[in-house]
Amino acid sequence: MVGSGEVSSAGVNLGAASLVPEDGPSVLLASQRLLRPKVSRCVAYEFERLIASMSRVDWAVLRHGVLGHFPEVAVNRLNKRFTAAAGLKPVMPTIEPAGSYDLMCAVVQIPSDIVALNAIKDWRERCDKAVLFVEEMWASELDKWKGHIEQMNRFDHVFVAAWGTVEALAERVDVPVSYLPYGVDSLEFAPADVSAQRFIDVCNIGRRSEVTHRALLEWANHTDRFYYYDSFSPGDFYGVEEHRAQLARLMRASNVAITNRGIGARAHETGGQEELGFRFFEAAAAGALMVGSPPETPVVAKLFDWEDAIIPVAFDAPMIADLIEELDAQPDRVLAARRRNVSNALLRHDHVHRWEAMLEAVDIEPGAAADARKATLVEIADAL
């Protein structure tokens, strides 16, 4: 599927045609939203929507063929073993781009997603520049992605959301590699009134410490506080926009959001590498107090450098309730922290800031729509 402003047969909104800007770069935007409809990937799909609102986009929406995901699994296994497998196309519908473009942009969660891009016919020849953003890629596992890393050389610039992977990956590819943190639709997440009452005392979603969870559960049961947490393992979504809007409402209603290093409870998957997850950016944009254990990486101090940005507590925190009660007794401190969180998210951590960083790396101007969004963000931040 290629086209501007389309709605897929599965009901996934790809951006309203009436909102396509008149200027800005022409972009071939590769999306895996129909291929991998998972909640954990909705941040990437939200980013794609924002890109489409600021650029002249043709969507290349990838999907499985009649054989399902098995052909892609086979191609991935070959790519893990052989560099020469980098050009193999999985048995899936071929996408033929409609024209030529200033830029090809692909946002993937993990390296194995890259093989699906081979289903887009002649994309490199049709695009003057190409950028790839990989959300999760761990330095300790780079040797297992042989063909996938070779495919990265087809791009002009590779971005990763794992700071600790940048240097090691740069040694294996022939193109520049940069760290790009997650972003957020801060206009969606920002509260209308930062001082409004919040009805959720603590929000703790995603991977968690069972020690901290049990302590919060006991506290809530004994105090009748509202502790919101996952009671099931999230899987598929009903709709990207629906899910993100609901998450934004949840965060805006939360007094405290537990924010920990990415995959905090599963260090064996990352080789001990600690990274910033997207929950930090969502919580900040919504004005929730961020309480938790951030990753031990220098980018934290750079990205969240304001007072009370992250209120530290151990990952396993049996006395977490005492900290919550202490914060509740300091309403002026809490309100000031909320304002700083929302303001900094608007001015520094919106998806438009990430998009501009990607375009700057390949010498492409973002256009008037991106400038207009930034002006709106500044106006709202000033009003705080």
ChimeraX attribute file (.defattr): number of C-alpha atoms within 10 A of each C-alpha:
attribute: neighborCount
match mode: 1-to-1
recipient: residues
	/A:1	19
	/A:2	19
	/A:3	17
	/A:4	20
	/A:5	20
	/A:6	17
	/A:7	14
	/A:8	12
	/A:9	8
	/A:10	9
	/A:11	12
	/A:12	16
	/A:13	15
	/A:14	23
	/A:15	20
	/A:16	14
	/A:17	15
	/A:18	9
	/A:19	14
	/A:20	18
	/A:21	18
	/A:22	12
	/A:23	13
	/A:24	20
	/A:25	19
	/A:26	18
	/A:27	23
	/A:28	30
	/A:29	24
	/A:30	26
	/A:31	24
	/A:32	23
	/A:33	20
	/A:34	16
	/A:35	16
	/A:36	17
	/A:37	18
	/A:38	16
	/A:39	17
	/A:40	16
	/A:41	19
	/A:42	19
	/A:43	21
	/A:44	25
	/A:45	22
	/A:46	18
	/A:47	21
	/A:48	24
	/A:49	21
	/A:50	19
	/A:51	24
	/A:52	26
	/A:53	22
	/A:54	25
	/A:55	24
	/A:56	23
	/A:57	30
	/A:58	24
	/A:59	24
	/A:60	27
	/A:61	20
	/A:62	23
	/A:63	21
	/A:64	19
	/A:65	16
	/A:66	9
	/A:67	10
	/A:68	13
	/A:69	15
	/A:70	13
	/A:71	15
	/A:72	22
	/A:73	14
	/A:74	12
	/A:75	21
	/A:76	25
	/A:77	15
	/A:78	19
	/A:79	25
	/A:80	20
	/A:81	15
	/A:82	16
	/A:83	16
	/A:84	14
	/A:85	20
	/A:86	22
	/A:87	16
	/A:88	18
	/A:89	18
	/A:90	22
	/A:91	19
	/A:92	19
	/A:93	14
	/A:94	19
	/A:95	21
	/A:96	14
	/A:97	20
	/A:98	13
	/A:99	11
	/A:100	16
	/A:101	22
	/A:102	17
	/A:103	24
	/A:104	25
	/A:105	24
	/A:106	23
	/A:107	23
	/A:108	22
	/A:109	20
	/A:110	15
	/A:111	22
	/A:112	19
	/A:113	18
	/A:114	21
	/A:115	22
	/A:116	24
	/A:117	24
	/A:118	18
	/A:119	20
	/A:120	20
	/A:121	14
	/A:122	12
	/A:123	23
	/A:124	16
	/A:125	10
	/A:126	17
	/A:127	19
	/A:128	15
	/A:129	21
	/A:130	23
	/A:131	20
	/A:132	22
	/A:133	23
	/A:134	21
	/A:135	23
	/A:136	17
	/A:137	21
	/A:138	24
	/A:139	18
	/A:140	15
	/A:141	12
	/A:142	17
	/A:143	12
	/A:144	14
	/A:145	21
	/A:146	19
	/A:147	26
	/A:148	27
	/A:149	23
	/A:150	19
	/A:151	22
	/A:152	21
	/A:153	15
	/A:154	17
	/A:155	18
	/A:156	19
	/A:157	21
	/A:158	26
	/A:159	22
	/A:160	26
	/A:161	22
	/A:162	24
	/A:163	22
	/A:164	20
	/A:165	22
	/A:166	21
	/A:167	13
	/A:168	14
	/A:169	22
	/A:170	14
	/A:171	11
	/A:172	15
	/A:173	16
	/A:174	16
	/A:175	15
	/A:176	16
	/A:177	23
	/A:178	21
	/A:179	19
	/A:180	20
	/A:181	21
	/A:182	23
	/A:183	25
	/A:184	28
	/A:185	23
	/A:186	26
	/A:187	20
	/A:188	17
	/A:189	27
	/A:190	27
	/A:191	21
	/A:192	12
	/A:193	11
	/A:194	18
	/A:195	13
	/A:196	11
	/A:197	11
	/A:198	16
	/A:199	14
	/A:200	18
	/A:201	18
	/A:202	26
	/A:203	24
	/A:204	21
	/A:205	15
	/A:206	18
	/A:207	16
	/A:208	20
	/A:209	17
	/A:210	14
	/A:211	15
	/A:212	21
	/A:213	19
	/A:214	14
	/A:215	16
	/A:216	26
	/A:217	17
	/A:218	13
	/A:219	18
	/A:220	17
	/A:221	11
	/A:222	9
	/A:223	8
	/A:224	9
	/A:225	15
	/A:226	17
	/A:227	20
	/A:228	18
	/A:229	15
	/A:230	12
	/A:231	7
	/A:232	7
	/A:233	7
	/A:234	12
	/A:235	10
	/A:236	12
	/A:237	16
	/A:238	14
	/A:239	17
	/A:240	24
	/A:241	17
	/A:242	11
	/A:243	13
	/A:244	20
	/A:245	13
	/A:246	12
	/A:247	17
	/A:248	23
	/A:249	15
	/A:250	18
	/A:251	28
	/A:252	28
	/A:253	21
	/A:254	25
	/A:255	24
	/A:256	25
	/A:257	26
	/A:258	25
	/A:259	32
	/A:260	30
	/A:261	22
	/A:262	24
	/A:263	19
	/A:264	24
	/A:265	15
	/A:266	12
	/A:267	12
	/A:268	10
	/A:269	13
	/A:270	18
	/A:271	12
	/A:272	14
	/A:273	22
	/A:274	21
	/A:275	26
	/A:276	25
	/A:277	22
	/A:278	19
	/A:279	23
	/A:280	28
	/A:281	27
	/A:282	31
	/A:283	32
	/A:284	32
	/A:285	32
	/A:286	32
	/A:287	32
	/A:288	33
	/A:289	27
	/A:290	28
	/A:291	26
	/A:292	23
	/A:293	20
	/A:294	25
	/A:295	17
	/A:296	13
	/A:297	15
	/A:298	10
	/A:299	16
	/A:300	15
	/A:301	13
	/A:302	9
	/A:303	16
	/A:304	19
	/A:305	12
	/A:306	13
	/A:307	12
	/A:308	18
	/A:309	22
	/A:310	24
	/A:311	16
	/A:312	15
	/A:313	18
	/A:314	15
	/A:315	22
	/A:316	17
	/A:317	19
	/A:318	16
	/A:319	15
	/A:320	21
	/A:321	18
	/A:322	11
	/A:323	14
	/A:324	16
	/A:325	10
	/A:326	10
	/A:327	17
	/A:328	15
	/A:329	10
	/A:330	10
	/A:331	11
	/A:332	11
	/A:333	13
	/A:334	19
	/A:335	17
	/A:336	15
	/A:337	22
	/A:338	25
	/A:339	21
	/A:340	20
	/A:341	27
	/A:342	28
	/A:343	25
	/A:344	22
	/A:345	31
	/A:346	29
	/A:347	20
	/A:348	18
	/A:349	24
	/A:350	25
	/A:351	27
	/A:352	27
	/A:353	16
	/A:354	19
	/A:355	19
	/A:356	17
	/A:357	17
	/A:358	23
	/A:359	19
	/A:360	12
	/A:361	16
	/A:362	15
	/A:363	10
	/A:364	16
	/A:365	12
	/A:366	21
	/A:367	16
	/A:368	15
	/A:369	19
	/A:370	23
	/A:371	14
	/A:372	12
	/A:373	16
	/A:374	17
	/A:375	13
	/A:376	15
	/A:377	20
	/A:378	16
	/A:379	13
	/A:380	16
	/A:381	18
	/A:382	11
	/A:383	7
	/A:384	11
